[in-house]
Amino acid sequence: MQDLLIIMIRTFFLYWFILLILRLMGKREVGELSIFDLVVFLLIAEVAAFSLDDPHSNLFHAIVPMIILFLIQIGVSYFSLKSKKFRDVMEGEPSILIRDGIIIEKEMRKQRYNLDDMLQQLREQQIGSIQSVSYAFLEPSGNLSVFKKDEEQYVFPLIIDGDIQHRHLEHIGKNEKWLMQELEQKQIMNYKKIFYCSYENKVLYIQLKTSF
């Protein structure tokens, strides 16, 4: 009876403690969780489960790992905010699976993503034909983001957080030399000062960092 009471008290405490940790980690949809976020959440759940399985164990031994995991997650989030390269390493980059109605088979093999999965996600978005797709991106979360040819098209960012997106330049048929020339015409000599830059309707749109 005493063990049951301890389990009930611990369950009540851990519920609110874990809820507090998750709230402090920030708001993200479950479907948008990165692999790193998922690992942290699973480990927290495992630590909590061990504490409930053994009512005679020291509860402090369960709280400490949760706090450490929380600090790790906060640290990774901070560095991800400061560095695009670090963010790509930790969370991954979206992959283009369809371009102008053509399936990029090489990228699908690389991502171990099969046609059945793709067709299912297209059906879920009421898209009946691959030929109607302008771009389809496999997001790091596993979701498929689709842009149809008759709708507003995706604009590839050319600079994010001061980092030139060379792959995006290739997608629009440009190179770094062209980008530097365009920036010089706008009196911008250091691309590291740029927070976001895109090329839309043959015009370069630039937003500078508020602090550098």
N, C-alpha and C positions, 0 to 999 in steps of 0.2 A: 504493500500500500504506500509505503514511504517512497519507494522507487517511482511509482506511478505519479505521485505528487511532484517529485523532482522533475520528471519528464515534462509534465504539464507546465510547470513554471519555466523550465528552459525553453520549451516550445514558444511560449508567450513572449519571453524575452528575446529569443533569437529572431522571431518574426519581425519585431519592431526594429531590432538592431540591423538585420539584413536589409530591411526596407529603407532605413536611414542611409546605409552605405550605397544602395542602388540609386537613391535620390541624389546623393552627393556626387555620384559618378556622372550625372548629367542625363538629359532626356534624349532617348533614342528609341525608335520603334523596334520591336522585336525582330522584324524582318530586315532591319537595316544594321543589325549587329555585325561587327567585324569578327573574324576568327579569334582575334585576341580577346575581345569582349566576351565571346562565348566561353573561351577557356577560363577566364577569370570567374565568370558566373558559375560554371560547373564546379570549379575548385571550392568556391564559397559554399555551394550546396553540399559538396562532399564533406567539408569540414563540419558543417552544421549537423549532417547526418551522423557522423562519428560521435559527436557530443551527445546526441539524443539516444544513440544505441547503448551507450555506457553511462548510466546516470551517476556512477561513482567517479567518473573522470573529472578532472579539474576543468571547469568551464572557461577559465582564463586561457587554457591551452588551445581552446577553440577560437576565442576572441582575437588573440594575437595574430594567428595566420590570416584571419579575415582583414584585420587592419593593415597587415603587410601587403596583401593582395590589393586592397583599396589604394594604398600609397603607390604601388607599382602602376596601377591603372591610371591614376592621376598624373604620374610622371610621364607615362607613355603618351597620354592625351596632350600634355603640355608640349612635348617635343614634336608631336605630330602637328600641332598648331603652328609651331615655329618653322618646321622643315617639311617641304613637299616630298623630298626624297625619302625622308624617314617615314612619312605617312604612307608612301607607296610600298615601302618594304614591309611595314607592319600590317597594312590593310589590303594591299594589292591594288591593281589598276583595272578599270573596266576593259573588256576585250570586245573588239568589233567582230561579230559573227556573220552579219549580213551587210553588204554594201551595194546599193543600187540594185536590189533584187537578186544579188548573187551571194550564195552561201560560201563563206571562207572556210573551206574544209580543214586547212592546215591549223587554223586557230581553234577549231572545234576539237581536233585531236589533242592539241596542246592542253586544252582545258578539260579534256575527258568529258565532253558534253555531246550527247547524241541527238539525232534528229527527232526522236520521239519526245525528248524533253523540250526541244525547241518548238515543235509543232503544238505541243500541249500549252506552252506559255503563250504562243500566238493565238490559239483558240480562246484562251482565257481573256485575251484583250480584244476579242471579236475581230481578229484579222484572219481572213480566209486564204489569202494568197501571199506567198513570199515575194512575188513580183511587185506587189504594192508597197513593199518595205524599202525605205531609203537607207536607214541605218538601224541595226539592232545591236545593242550593247549588253553583254553579260556583265552585270555589276558584281563587285566583290561579295555582296550579300547573297548572290545566286539568282537574283531577280533579272528578268530580261526587260530592258527598256527599249521601246520600239518607236521609231519615227517613220510615218507613212509619207509617201511621195507627194500626196495632195494636201499635206498639212505643213505647219511651220517646221522648218528644218533645224537640225541640231547645229549649233555654232561651236566649232572647236576653239577652246581657249589656247592662245599662243604663249602666254606667260601667266604663271600662277605662283604667287608668293615669291616673285623675283627669279623663278626658274623657267627657262625656255623649254617649251614642250616640242621637242624636235619631231616626234612622231606625228603630232598634230599639223606641224608645218608640211610634212610630207603628204598628209591627207588632202591638203588644199593646194598642193603643187607649188609650194614656196620653200625657201631655205632660210638659214640664219642670216646670211648676207643681205637678203632682201629685207628681212625684219629690221636689221640694224640701220639700213638706209632709211626705212620708213620712220624709225624712231628719231634719227638725226634730223629729219625734216621737221619734226615736232619739237626740236630742241631738247630731246631726252638722250643724254649720253651714257647713262648708267641704267641698264634694264633691271638691275637689282632693286631699284626704287619703285618698280611697278608691282602693284598688288594683283591686278587683273588686266589682261589685254586680249582682245578678240578682233577678228577681221570679218566685218559684216557689210554686205552690199558695197564691196570694194572700198570700205572705209575702216580705218584702224581705230577701235575704241579702247581708250586707256583710262585706268583708274590707278592713281598713285597711292602708295602706302601713306597712311596718316602719320606714321612714325618710322624713322629709318635710322 
